[in-house]
């Protein structure tokens, strides 16, 4: 037998018992009782050790924490808060990265979105460069805004229309040509357009009584375009909208007024505008299309010969009285036009020139208008005064004083008064 003091320790649950005693096992069994079964103690011990049931029984009943388990639990308790903190830190960092990526994406895409009109709707201003924009008659705020947006002046048409609604001065925006900056703030664009001083359109004033040749020269000088371009455009009667009675002659229908033509407008467009003005004026005065030519021819004479409405109405009556009595009109204004040389008086050579406008040689009215009359002259042609006059003469061309007479003798006296004025004013007759 092996001495009890030398027997090996029995491992239980992986823990060495420090003292061998009946109370060593936690399950209440005696660790070694050879007297119970009469077997050799060592053999019983070895048999018990090798027997699976014994080990299993103790493992199943051993519900207390083992050293490894206690170590694991303590480690878990110590590691728990740290692990949670690490996970929280990772989560926060991840959220931060996502936010940073989102911010970067928005920063990159914002200009693209703005360019598509889906984000920013207005430029911050003040703008750069220069761009020419035309505001047409009848344009609404939305129309103007779209024109500006297409030209790159404002970002969106809506930005301009909104700014125009907020600025009462926008109601004063006039048609014309403007030179603005690109990428302007919409409110600044409204303020700029509302100031008439910013219109860059050149004005051209066509005064009453100018001949066609003089009118075309004035238009060419104002626009910088060749006179030949205007002369070519003047020949296209259909494009200009001339009445049929004009027989393709634009003379008399270049209505005198002050015009504002855009720099890009063509000679044909300018002439058409003037013809339309003449036709619309005649229509507003009640002149039917078939009577427009006679009215314009008569008015062109009154424009050249008279200076006041009253005188023009009397001259209109003289023309009717002479025609009704079969007398030639004998007007120096028609002779001057026929030879295309302006003068108050005419020479014998000029009066003998055979052209259709020479009323010394030809009966009735001249072949066509001898200039471009204004509205006052047209009204006088439509409303001749009542009277028996057959003659008239401007006795003082500087003041326009005109005297009318019924007989040739009276007229001769008035002519002498005119000749006296010419003698007192050499070079003016």
BELTAZI-V966388 format. One record per backbone hydrogen bond with DSSP energy under -0.5 kcal/mol. NH is the residue of the N-H (numbers start at 1). CO is the residue of the C=O. Records with the same first field share a line. If there is no record, write none. Layout:
# BELTAZI-V966388
NH->CO / CO
This chain:
# BELTAZI-V966388
6->3
7->3 / 4
11->9
12->15
15->12
21->19
24->21
25->29
28->25
36->33
37->33 / 34
38->34
44->40
45->41
46->42
47->43
48->44
49->45
50->46
51->47
55->51
56->52
57->53
58->54
59->55
60->56
61->57
62->58
63->61
70->66
71->67
72->68
73->69
74->70
75->71
76->72
77->73
78->74
79->75
80->76
81->77
82->78
83->79
84->80
85->81
86->82
87->83
88->84
89->85
90->86
91->87
92->88
93->89
94->90
95->91
96->92
97->93
98->94
99->95
100->96
101->97
102->98
103->99
104->100
105->101
106->102
107->103
108->104
109->105
110->106
111->107
113->109
114->110
115->111
116->112 / 113
117->114
118->113
119->113 / 120
123->184
128->182
131->180
133->178
135->133 / 176
136->134
139->136
144->140
145->141
146->142
147->143
148->144
149->145
150->146
151->147
152->149
153->148
154->148
156->121
160->156
161->157
162->158
163->159
164->160
165->161
166->162
167->163 / 164
168->166
170->167
171->168
172->169
173->170
174->193
176->135
178->133
179->198
180->131 / 178
182->128
183->152
184->153
188->185
189->185
190->186
191->187
192->188
193->189
194->190
195->192
196->194
198->195
199->196
200->177
201->177
202->261
204->259
206->204 / 257
207->205
209->372
210->207
215->211
216->212
217->213
218->214
219->215
220->216
221->217
222->218
223->219
224->220
229->226
230->226
231->227
232->228
233->229
234->230
235->232
236->233
237->235
240->236
241->237
242->237
246->243
247->244
249->246
250->248
253->250
255->253 / 274
257->206
259->204 / 257
261->202 / 259
265->262
270->266
271->267
272->268
273->269
274->270
275->271
276->272
277->273
278->274
279->275
280->276
281->277
282->278
283->279
284->280
285->281
286->283
287->282
288->286
291->288
292->288 / 289
295->291
296->292
297->293
298->294
299->295
300->296
301->297
302->298
303->299
304->300
305->301
306->302
312->308
313->309
314->310
315->311
316->312
317->313
318->314
319->315
320->316
321->317
322->318
323->319
324->320
325->321
326->323
327->322
330->359
332->330
335->331
336->332
337->333
338->334
339->335
340->336 / 337
341->336
345->429
351->347
352->348
353->350
355->353
358->355
359->357
361->358
362->358
367->356
372->210
373->371
378->374
379->375
380->376
381->377
382->378
383->379
385->313
390->405
391->405
393->403
395->393 / 401
396->401
399->396
400->396
401->396
403->393
405->391
411->407
412->408
413->409
414->410
415->411
416->412
417->413
418->414
419->415
420->416
421->417
422->418
423->419
424->420
425->421
428->425
